[in-house]
Amino acid sequence: MPGLAKTLVVKCLANLIDAHFQRIQFTPDLLPADLIGTLIYNPRDGAFTTRKGPIFANIVLADEINRAPAKVHSALLEAMEERQVTIGDGSHPLADLFLVMATQNPIEQEGTYPLPEAQMDRFMLKIAITYPSRDEEREIMRRAGRTGRPERLRPLIHPDDIVRWRALVDAIYVDEKIEKYIVDLVFATREPDHYGFADLGRFIAYGASPRASIDLALAARALAFLRGRGYVVPQDVKDVAPEVLRHRILLTYEADAEGMTVDALIGRLLAETEVP
């Protein structure tokens, strides 16, 4: 829902990393060139020069991403998958630290478009942000209910630090049993009948893609790293599975009619899939 400080969270993250941050407000009249850039013709010498768009940053915030049509989303596909942007005949690599974060409003609201499945699948995680509690809202009111601009956060780390930490995350050990557990979870969304979830088959129109397996393993590695371990345990996988799978499972109309949600379905899979 609007007003939950989603944009503020991303801006704070960029400030703490000392990263080049660009916020793009998605609107119905936005064009792909407004994101990636375009070629500018110079009549004096008859040549074209490249004007790069705001996507050439470390952290890009696609604010209210589902308020723009699909043609704009398509401009992000190459950047998010291949870490490069094609403008005219030339391809331009993006920074080593490149992260697209997006906010979206509920699709029931006015002026929203559902995101294409190919676009959703390129996001590693989908975080569901709900309303704060009463005590949290009182604290928010105390901190934000003042005039004047808040102080800019001081950077704590540099983008080069994150690039170095990636090598440590890649070195986190994942046992074959954990790999099998990850694959079982993903395949249970595609073939629920074969994994003891016959009653869930009528609720799932499409299961999670191979990117879900890749991202689930990578997210579990990252979580183990943050928890100070050199190896992944099943609880790491369980803790990140809802965020990795939430946007990659498409439910049927029957699921909507019976009140089955994606989070409830993932909860069943985690509760009943055999854990190594």
N, C-alpha and C positions, 0 to 999 in steps of 0.2 A: 504494500500500500504506500501511497505518497507520504512524505513527511517523516520517514523513519531513519533519516541521516545516512542513507546508502551512499549518496554522492560524497558526503563529508568523510565517510570512512575511507573511500578510495583516495581522496585528496590527502588525508592524514598519512596514509600508507606511502604515497609518493613523496611526501615531505620527509618522512622518517628514513627513507632510503636514499634521499638526496638524488632523486631520479628526475629526468625530464618528463613532465606530465602534460598531457593534452586532454581536455574535456571536449567531447563532441556532442552537441545537443541534437538528437535525432528527431526530425520533424517530417511530415508527409511530403514536403517539397524538397527534401535533401537529395542530392545527386551523388553518384559514386565518385565523381571527380572532386567533390567537396571533402572526401575522406583521403583518397590516395594522391591527389594532385592531377596535374594536366600539363599538356604541352602548350607553350605560349609562342605565337608566331611573331617574329621581329621583322617588320617590313624593310628595315634599313639594309640588313644583310641577307634577307630571305631565308633565315634559319629559324629552327624551333629550339627553344630552351625549355628545360624541365623545371616546373615549379612543384616542389614536393608538398604534399598535404599534411594535415595534422597527425596522420597515422605514423609518421616518422618520429616516434618518441619512445621512451622506455615503458611508460605506463599510459595506456590509452583508455579513457573512460567513455564508453558508448552509453550516454545517459538516455534513459527511456528508449531503449533500442527497438522496442516493438511499436513505436509510433512512426516508424518509417517503413515503406514498402519493401518487398523482397529484392528489388533491383539494387537497393543500397546495401542490404545485407550481403549480397554477392560480392561486393567490393572487399569484404573482410575475409572471405574464404581463403584466398591465396595467402594473405598475410598471416593468418592464424595457423595454417597448415604447413606452408613452405617457408615462412619467415622471409618473404620477399614480396615486392610489389612490382607489377608490370605497368609501365606508363608508355604508351605508344609501342615502339619496337624494343625498348630497353627494359631490363629487369634491374631492380634496385634492392640490395639486401637491407634488412632491418637490423637494429642494434642487437648485440648479444643478449642483453636483458630487454626482452620485449614481452609485454603482458597486456592482453585485452581484458578489461573488466567491464561488465555491462550491468545496468539496472533495467528492470522492466516492470511495468505496471500490470495489474490484473487484466486479462484479456477481455473481461466483461465491461471494462470502462470504455468511455467514448474515445474514438480516434486511435484505437490500438489494432495492430495486425498480429496474428499468430506467427511466431518465428518458423522459418522452414526447418525441417528435421535435419538437413545437412548442416545448417548453421548451428543449431542447438548441440549437435554431436561434437562440434569442434571446441566447445567449452568443456574444460576438464571437470569443473565443479559447478553445481547450482545450489546456492545457499538460500534457504527460506528464512526471511527476516519477518518476525511477527511483532505485534505491539508490545511495548514494555509493560512491566508490572506497575502497580501503583507507586511503590517506593522508588522504582527506577524513573518513573515519569516526574516525580517530585524533584529528584536530583537533576534531571534534564532541565526542568523549569528553572531551578536555581542557577545552573551554570549558563544556560543559553538566554535566559530572560533578562538580558542587559543590553544597553545600546553600545555601539562601538564594535570594532572588529576584534576578534580573538587573536591572541598572539600566534605567530607562525611557529609550528613545531620545529625543533632543532633536529637536524639529521643525526641518526644514530649509526647508520652503516652506509656504505657506498655500493653502487651497482657491481663493482669488481668483487666485493665480498660475496655477493650472491653467486656470481659466476664461479668462484672458487668452491663455494659450498655445494654446488651442483655435483662436482666430482666426488665429494664425500657421500652425497645421497646415492649416486650411482653405485658406490661401493658397498652399500648396505646389503647384507646377505638375505636372500629369499630362498627358503628351503623348497624342495620339489613338492612337499606336501602342502605348503602354503600356495604355491602356484596352482596345484590341482584344486585347492579350495576356491581360489579366485575364479578359475575356469568353470567350476561347478556352479558358482553363484550366477555367472553371466549366462551360461547355457540353460540354467533353470528358467531364465526369463524368455528364452527362445523355444525350449522344448520342455515345458513344465510337466507334461505327462511322463517323461522319461526319468524325472527326478522326484517323483512322489508328490507332485502338486497338480494332480489331474483336475481338481476343482478350480484352479486358477487359470486354466487354459482359456476359458471363455471370456476372461477379463483382459487378456493381453492381445492387442492387435499386432504390435511389433515389439520384439525384445531388444536388448542392448546390443550394440555393435561391437566389433573387435576393439575399437578405441576404448570401450569400457574396461576391457581386460588390461589394456596397456596402462590406462590412467589409474585403475584401481591398484595395480602393482606399484606404480610410481608414487601415488599418494600415500600408500602404506609405507613405502620406503622413507618418504619425507617425514611422515609422522613419527616413525621410529627414530629418525635422526633428531627431531625436535625433543623426543623423550630421552635422548642420550643413550640409545642402544645401537649396536652395530648389526642388528638382525631384526627381521619382521616377525611378529607374533600374530596369531589369529585375531586378537582384539584390535590390533592396528587396522586390519582389513575391515572388521565390523564397524569401527568408528568412522571410517571414511566412506563406506559403501553407500549410505543414503545420499550423500552429496554427489557421488560419482554416477549413480544409477538413476537418480530422480528424474532427470530430463531426457533419459535415453529409452525409457519404456513408454510406449504409446498404448493407452487403454482403449477398450471398445466402448461403444455406446451402452452396452449392457452393464459395464462397470459403473458408468455414470448413473445409470438408472437405479442400481442397487447400492449406491453410496460407497463403492470401493475406491479408495485413493491409492496413488502410487506409493506413498509412504507406508500405508498399511500393508500393501503387497510386499514391499521390500522388507518390512518387519517380519512377515511370515517366512520369507526366504532365509533371513538371517537366523531366525529362531529354530527353524526345522532342518536346515542344511547341515549335514554332518561336519563337525569341526575337527581338524587334525589335532 
